[in-house]
Amino acid sequence: MKKTSLLLVTIIPYMLLADESKVYIDMNPSLLSYSDNGTTSDFKPTGFKWTAGYIVKDFDFVSFGVEGSLLLGVDNDVKSKVKNSKGNSFTNATVSIDKMYSLHLKSVLPITNGFNANLYIGGTRGKLLSSSDQSSSSDSFENSISYGIGLEYWSSADISVYANYMQYFKNLNAIEVGIGFRF
């Protein structure tokens, strides 16, 4: 908690005194894929992700930022019957994401005027639950290194459209397409 408070106390004055728009908010639906989970079929939950970010340093050829995100409104995927790799059957199998938070460092590489390629590296904390009539996973938070790549276009009105591929956990990735606003 002390580290988070120190980080906020350090970053907020820079955000308030910035000469140009460096604070942004992104929002997007997340099409998640929970695979390599021991079953022969993948689960496809969906959710809505909110992201707040700040561009910390601009260079001619690259910019660096930090962003935090929260995945909300997850629609769980339920399968009436699945099999695992050993041939065992499970009924009413569900994958759900109770909560998921991420903190990433972002590098922005300009391609052309307004178009950027983005690279993300950071960490994710989440509660992923899998259950069926025959078994259930533990109800605890997991932590993971997460990373991703994306493309974005910023208009002159400080509105963006973007698409990202994110790997949150070893067996959970997402395709995200959304819009952003710069302040």
C-alpha positions as a Markdown table, in Angstrom:
| # | Residue | x | y | z |
|---|---|---|---|---|
| 1 | Met | 0.0 | 0.0 | 0.0 |
| 2 | Lys | 2.9 | 2.4 | 0.8 |
| 3 | Lys | 4.5 | 1.8 | -2.6 |
| 4 | Thr | 1.2 | 2.5 | -4.4 |
| 5 | Ser | 0.7 | 5.7 | -2.4 |
| 6 | Leu | 4.2 | 6.8 | -3.2 |
| 7 | Leu | 3.7 | 6.1 | -6.9 |
| 8 | Leu | 0.4 | 8.1 | -7.0 |
| 9 | Val | 2.0 | 11.0 | -5.1 |
| 10 | Thr | 4.8 | 11.1 | -7.6 |
| 11 | Ile | 2.8 | 10.7 | -10.8 |
| 12 | Ile | -0.3 | 13.0 | -10.0 |
| 13 | Pro | 1.6 | 16.3 | -10.0 |
| 14 | Tyr | 3.1 | 15.5 | -13.4 |
| 15 | Met | -0.3 | 14.7 | -14.8 |
| 16 | Leu | -1.8 | 18.0 | -13.4 |
| 17 | Leu | 1.1 | 20.1 | -14.7 |
| 18 | Ala | 1.4 | 18.5 | -18.2 |
| 19 | Asp | 1.7 | 20.9 | -21.1 |
| 20 | Glu | 0.0 | 18.5 | -23.5 |
| 21 | Ser | -2.5 | 15.7 | -23.3 |
| 22 | Lys | -0.8 | 12.7 | -21.6 |
| 23 | Val | -3.6 | 11.2 | -19.5 |
| 24 | Tyr | -6.0 | 8.8 | -21.3 |
| 25 | Ile | -8.9 | 6.5 | -20.6 |
| 26 | Asp | -9.6 | 3.4 | -22.7 |
| 27 | Met | -12.6 | 1.2 | -22.7 |
| 28 | Asn | -13.2 | -2.0 | -24.6 |
| 29 | Pro | -15.0 | -5.3 | -24.6 |
| 30 | Ser | -12.5 | -8.2 | -24.0 |
| 31 | Leu | -13.0 | -11.4 | -25.9 |
| 32 | Leu | -11.1 | -13.8 | -23.6 |
| 33 | Ser | -9.9 | -17.4 | -24.3 |
| 34 | Tyr | -9.2 | -19.8 | -21.5 |
| 35 | Ser | -7.3 | -22.6 | -23.0 |
| 36 | Asp | -4.7 | -25.3 | -22.1 |
| 37 | Asn | -6.8 | -25.9 | -19.0 |
| 38 | Gly | -6.8 | -29.7 | -19.1 |
| 39 | Thr | -10.0 | -29.9 | -21.2 |
| 40 | Thr | -10.3 | -30.7 | -24.9 |
| 41 | Ser | -12.3 | -27.5 | -25.6 |
| 42 | Asp | -11.5 | -23.8 | -24.8 |
| 43 | Phe | -13.8 | -21.6 | -22.7 |
| 44 | Lys | -14.6 | -18.1 | -24.1 |
| 45 | Pro | -15.7 | -15.7 | -21.3 |
| 46 | Thr | -16.2 | -12.0 | -22.2 |
| 47 | Gly | -15.9 | -8.9 | -20.2 |
| 48 | Phe | -15.5 | -5.1 | -20.3 |
| 49 | Lys | -12.2 | -3.5 | -19.5 |
| 50 | Trp | -11.5 | 0.1 | -18.3 |
| 51 | Thr | -8.0 | 1.4 | -18.5 |
| 52 | Ala | -6.5 | 4.7 | -17.2 |
| 53 | Gly | -3.0 | 5.6 | -18.4 |
| 54 | Tyr | -0.4 | 8.3 | -18.4 |
| 55 | Ile | 2.4 | 8.9 | -20.9 |
| 56 | Val | 5.4 | 9.5 | -18.6 |
| 57 | Lys | 8.2 | 10.3 | -21.1 |
| 58 | Asp | 8.1 | 11.2 | -24.8 |
| 59 | Phe | 11.1 | 10.8 | -27.1 |
| 60 | Asp | 11.2 | 11.3 | -30.9 |
| 61 | Phe | 11.1 | 7.6 | -31.7 |
| 62 | Val | 9.2 | 6.1 | -28.7 |
| 63 | Ser | 7.1 | 7.1 | -25.7 |
| 64 | Phe | 6.7 | 5.3 | -22.4 |
| 65 | Gly | 3.7 | 5.2 | -20.2 |
| 66 | Val | 2.1 | 3.4 | -17.3 |
| 67 | Glu | -1.5 | 2.1 | -17.2 |
| 68 | Gly | -3.8 | 0.3 | -14.8 |
| 69 | Ser | -6.9 | -1.6 | -15.8 |
| 70 | Leu | -9.9 | -3.3 | -14.3 |
| 71 | Leu | -12.0 | -6.1 | -16.0 |
| 72 | Leu | -15.7 | -5.8 | -15.1 |
| 73 | Gly | -19.0 | -7.3 | -16.2 |
| 74 | Val | -17.6 | -10.7 | -17.1 |
| 75 | Asp | -20.0 | -13.0 | -18.9 |
| 76 | Asn | -18.9 | -16.5 | -17.9 |
| 77 | Asp | -18.7 | -19.4 | -20.4 |
| 78 | Val | -20.7 | -22.5 | -19.4 |
| 79 | Lys | -20.5 | -25.8 | -21.3 |
| 80 | Ser | -23.0 | -28.6 | -20.6 |
| 81 | Lys | -20.3 | -31.3 | -21.1 |
| 82 | Val | -16.5 | -31.3 | -21.6 |
| 83 | Lys | -13.8 | -33.9 | -21.5 |
| 84 | Asn | -10.4 | -33.6 | -20.1 |
| 85 | Ser | -7.2 | -34.9 | -21.8 |
| 86 | Lys | -7.6 | -38.2 | -19.9 |
| 87 | Gly | -11.1 | -38.8 | -21.3 |
| 88 | Asn | -13.1 | -38.0 | -18.1 |
| 89 | Ser | -16.4 | -36.2 | -18.7 |
| 90 | Phe | -17.5 | -33.1 | -16.7 |
| 91 | Thr | -21.0 | -31.7 | -16.8 |
| 92 | Asn | -22.0 | -28.0 | -16.3 |
| 93 | Ala | -18.4 | -26.9 | -16.6 |
| 94 | Thr | -18.0 | -23.1 | -16.0 |
| 95 | Val | -15.1 | -20.7 | -16.2 |
| 96 | Ser | -15.6 | -17.4 | -14.5 |
| 97 | Ile | -13.4 | -14.4 | -13.7 |
| 98 | Asp | -14.4 | -12.9 | -10.5 |
| 99 | Lys | -12.0 | -9.9 | -10.5 |
| 100 | Met | -9.0 | -9.0 | -12.6 |
| 101 | Tyr | -6.6 | -6.0 | -12.2 |
| 102 | Ser | -3.6 | -5.2 | -14.3 |
| 103 | Leu | -0.7 | -2.7 | -14.2 |
| 104 | His | 1.4 | -2.4 | -17.3 |
| 105 | Leu | 4.3 | -0.4 | -18.7 |
| 106 | Lys | 3.4 | 0.7 | -22.2 |
| 107 | Ser | 5.8 | 1.7 | -25.0 |
| 108 | Val | 4.3 | 3.6 | -27.9 |
| 109 | Leu | 6.2 | 3.4 | -31.2 |
| 110 | Pro | 4.9 | 5.9 | -33.9 |
| 111 | Ile | 4.4 | 4.3 | -37.3 |
| 112 | Thr | 2.9 | 7.3 | -39.2 |
| 113 | Asn | 1.0 | 10.4 | -38.2 |
| 114 | Gly | -1.5 | 9.2 | -35.6 |
| 115 | Phe | -0.8 | 5.5 | -36.0 |
| 116 | Asn | 1.2 | 3.7 | -33.2 |
| 117 | Ala | 2.3 | 0.3 | -32.4 |
| 118 | Asn | 2.1 | -0.5 | -28.6 |
| 119 | Leu | 4.0 | -3.0 | -26.5 |
| 120 | Tyr | 2.8 | -3.9 | -22.9 |
| 121 | Ile | 4.5 | -5.7 | -20.1 |
| 122 | Gly | 3.4 | -5.8 | -16.5 |
| 123 | Gly | 1.4 | -7.9 | -14.0 |
| 124 | Thr | -2.1 | -9.1 | -13.6 |
| 125 | Arg | -3.9 | -10.2 | -10.4 |
| 126 | Gly | -7.2 | -12.1 | -10.8 |
| 127 | Lys | -9.5 | -14.6 | -9.5 |
| 128 | Leu | -10.2 | -17.2 | -12.2 |
| 129 | Leu | -12.6 | -20.0 | -11.2 |
| 130 | Ser | -13.4 | -23.2 | -13.0 |
| 131 | Ser | -16.0 | -25.6 | -11.7 |
| 132 | Ser | -18.3 | -28.4 | -12.8 |
| 133 | Asp | -20.7 | -30.8 | -11.2 |
| 134 | Gln | -17.7 | -33.1 | -10.5 |
| 135 | Ser | -15.0 | -30.6 | -9.3 |
| 136 | Ser | -14.1 | -27.0 | -8.4 |
| 137 | Ser | -10.9 | -24.9 | -8.5 |
| 138 | Ser | -9.6 | -23.0 | -5.5 |
| 139 | Asp | -11.3 | -19.7 | -4.7 |
| 140 | Ser | -8.1 | -17.6 | -4.5 |
| 141 | Phe | -6.3 | -14.8 | -6.3 |
| 142 | Glu | -3.5 | -15.6 | -8.8 |
| 143 | Asn | -0.7 | -13.3 | -10.0 |
| 144 | Ser | 1.0 | -13.5 | -13.3 |
| 145 | Ile | 3.3 | -11.6 | -15.6 |
| 146 | Ser | 1.2 | -10.3 | -18.5 |
| 147 | Tyr | 2.2 | -8.8 | -21.9 |
| 148 | Gly | 0.7 | -7.7 | -25.1 |
| 149 | Ile | 0.9 | -5.9 | -28.4 |
| 150 | Gly | -1.5 | -3.6 | -30.2 |
| 151 | Leu | -2.2 | -0.9 | -32.8 |
| 152 | Glu | -3.9 | 2.4 | -32.2 |
| 153 | Tyr | -4.9 | 5.5 | -34.1 |
| 154 | Trp | -5.3 | 8.9 | -32.4 |
| 155 | Ser | -7.4 | 11.5 | -34.2 |
| 156 | Ser | -6.7 | 15.2 | -33.9 |
| 157 | Ala | -9.7 | 15.4 | -31.5 |
| 158 | Asp | -7.7 | 13.2 | -28.9 |
| 159 | Ile | -10.0 | 10.2 | -29.6 |
| 160 | Ser | -8.4 | 6.8 | -30.4 |
| 161 | Val | -9.4 | 3.5 | -31.8 |
| 162 | Tyr | -7.3 | 0.5 | -31.0 |
| 163 | Ala | -6.9 | -3.3 | -31.1 |
| 164 | Asn | -4.7 | -5.3 | -28.7 |
| 165 | Tyr | -3.8 | -8.9 | -28.1 |
| 166 | Met | -3.0 | -9.5 | -24.4 |
| 167 | Gln | -1.7 | -12.6 | -22.6 |
| 168 | Tyr | -2.8 | -12.2 | -19.0 |
| 169 | Phe | -2.1 | -15.7 | -17.6 |
| 170 | Lys | -0.5 | -18.8 | -19.0 |
| 171 | Asn | -3.9 | -20.0 | -20.1 |
| 172 | Leu | -5.9 | -16.8 | -20.4 |
| 173 | Asn | -5.5 | -14.4 | -23.3 |
| 174 | Ala | -7.7 | -11.7 | -24.9 |
| 175 | Ile | -8.5 | -9.8 | -28.1 |
| 176 | Glu | -9.5 | -6.2 | -27.2 |
| 177 | Val | -11.0 | -3.6 | -29.6 |
| 178 | Gly | -12.0 | -0.3 | -28.2 |
| 179 | Ile | -11.9 | 3.5 | -28.0 |
| 180 | Gly | -9.9 | 5.9 | -25.9 |
| 181 | Phe | -10.0 | 9.6 | -24.9 |
| 182 | Arg | -7.0 | 11.8 | -24.1 |
| 183 | Phe | -7.2 | 14.7 | -21.6 |
